[in-house]
């Protein structure tokens, strides 16, 4: 299961067992080491999927859903196991690899009832890739953030709300492996064993805190927002690329990265397992011109890299042959706004606005016990401060701007008025 400890949609590590949060002590828990009804068999055939769909249709209430992927092992982010549980139906482990088309009866049953997911952003994309449709979602991880919990990984929240200790440990495993080990399947089944109970407990806490409507708006936003567009110049994310000192060598990194990407996609292998970033930087800097020179470099002398030596050398040769006009820039082109600490020179009025608005938003977040990044996206706040609001500055104008940039109603209700007052005060002081 994916259970990031960072802000929702932040690209945090795919690690359900994160223990980075240490702000609160661990509550007393009763170990939950095995599913109450035992670990279900892994279903693989059309007949098994159809039977599971019938049982799920006969159940009641929300449906707990989880997936296991093979991040760090495979190029794709496909689901290699799907876990489902519903009251009255029991738990199911579905292997979607051999007969994904045969999942249709299960897909149809799940189109309508509320899904309970933990960190929905991580699971929904691979489920949508299989044509699953989620009409209504309940994200227990995001609900925990809205409550201001110091730990929002699944194990911590199950301990906090249900007094149970989940047996964890295989979240970062290679779930493309077949057959899957018994202890991995036990782990996978436990991830949905009490997810509906957790949903009910945390929903009661949201109601008590007056934040249940906030949560509903956030859950709707998860389903409605478009996919994040792909990054440009992804090759510039190569580790230690900052050590590459000239643009010809940068071109070498880019060509090696592109060749590696093609191999990784074709073989469905994580790129770093095809060729480490460190090896690409070393080769691009050394610029070998023969296979013998290349294979004397670290990593490239191993049997697997010797077989690919011609591919890597061809990539480096492409970089050498590029005209100067086709070489990459030393630094990536600026995307988005400059860092706030440079605004004094670039846009002094924006700097003045940010100096007032950003601390104000933090204060509002603290007063409502919600992470500042969940109150209003920091990118939205920065853009608002950079652009400002045309006079006359009003709460309605700020509200309209925030709505245009994706802020939900509950967020705007908390921040539009105070931000408008702050912007108006800054404007008056700089007139």
CORJO-V568142 format. One record per helix or strand. SS is the DSSP state (2 for helix, 1 for strand). FROM is the first residue (numbers start at 0). LEN is the number of residues. Records with the same first field share a line. If there is no record, write none. Layout:
SS = FROM-LEN  FROM-LEN
//
This chain:
1 = 29-3  41-2  59-9  70-1  73-1  80-7  89-5  113-4  135-4  163-3
2 = 45-13  99-11  119-10  139-7  153-9  181-12  194-15  211-13  233-4  240-3  246-21  270-4  276-10  290-5  302-5  308-13  323-3  339-7  347-20  371-4  377-10  394-10  408-22
//
